[in-house]
Amino acid sequence: QVQLVESGGGLVQAEASLRLSCAASGGTASTYAMGWFRQAPAKEREFVAGVSGNGATTQHADSVKGRFTISRDYITNTLYLQMNSMKPEDTAVYYCAARSPFYTSVKTSPNDYAYWGQGTQVTVSS
């Protein structure tokens, strides 16, 4: 069982930066991939970025490529999402997710992730 707790959301202006954190507990960090998803009102949950179990592979959605960076600290078992040059269309609830142990590859469908945090609101004003 993996427990996830996000933090770091808030209200920022366009072009600002924000860093989200996700503290994970339970399981062995290197044995499962993790990712960030977001969901805006009346929209489906969408993939933002993911990192493989061993950290060797990262993947970012085209909409955030070059602006957002996912990273993972295996000592503290914490997942991060550094968000730069933010846009109003980045406004959403952001969720941290983890795949089941031994599923180490990055996937973009939320259906491939077994564990979810409670979400943190990010609002970008124009």
N, C-alpha and C positions, 0 to 999 in steps of 0.2 A: 504494500500500500504506500502510495506517494502522496504527501500533502504539500500543497502549494499556496503561498501567500504573497500576493502582489503588493507593491507600494510604489509611490512616486508620481501618481497622476496629479492632474491639476488644471488650472486655467492659465493659458499663455497666449501671447500675441503671435500673429503670423511672423515667420522667420526666426522665432525663438527656438531654444533647445530644451529638451527634457529627457531625463533618464528614468526608465522604469526598472524596478528590481522584482525578482521573484525568488523567494526563499523556499527551497525544496527540502523536505525531510522524508526519510523512509527510502528504502531501496539503495542501490549502489549507483552513483551518478553516471559512471561511464557505461552503464548497461542499457540506457534508454535515451532516445532522442527527445529534444524539447523544442517548443516553439511558442511564438506569440501570434495571437489572432486578435481581430477586432470586430466589433459589431456596432454599426450606426443604427439609429432609429429606423424601423421599417425596412431594414436591409438584412441580408443573410450574414452569418459570421464568415469572415474571410481571413485567409492566411496572410500574415505579415512577414514573418521570418522564422527560420528554423535552424537548429544546429544538431549535428549527429551525436551519437553517444560518446565518441572519443574526441569530439571537437574538431575533427579534421575537415569536416564539410559544413558549410553554411549556405543557406539559400534565402534570398530576399524577393519579395513580390516586386514586379516591375514598377508598381506605383510608389514604392519607397526606396528603390535601388539608388544608391548614391547619397541618400539622405539619412537612412536608418541603418544601424549596425547592431547585430545580435552578437552577444558574447556570453561566455560561461566560465565561472570560477569553480573549479573542482575541489578546491580546498574548503571553501565555505558552502559549496553546493548551491550557488546562486546564479540565476540567469538574469541577464541584463538586456535592455533594449535602449540604445542611445538614439535619440531622435533629434535631428538637426533640420534647420530650414523648414520648420513645420508650416503646414498649410491648413486653412479652415476645413478642407475635406479630410484631414486626418482626425477630425473630431469623432470620437467613438468610445465605447467601453473596451478596454484592452484586457485580454485574458492570456494568462500563462497556461501552457499545457504540457503534459508529459505523456509519452507513449508507455506502453506496458514494458516491464523489464525484459531485456534481450531483444527488443525491437529498436535497433540502433540507427536506422536510416531516417532521413527527414522525409516527411510526407506533408502534402499541402491540404489534405482534406481533414476537417475537424473529426470526422468519423474514425480516423486512425489514431486518435489520442484518447487515452483512457482516464486521465486525471486532469482536473481543471481547477484553477484558482477562482476566487470569488469575483474577480474583475476590478479594474480601476478606471475611473472616468478621466478621459483626456479631452479638453475642450480648447480649441484654437480659435481665437477671435481675429477678425480681419481688420 
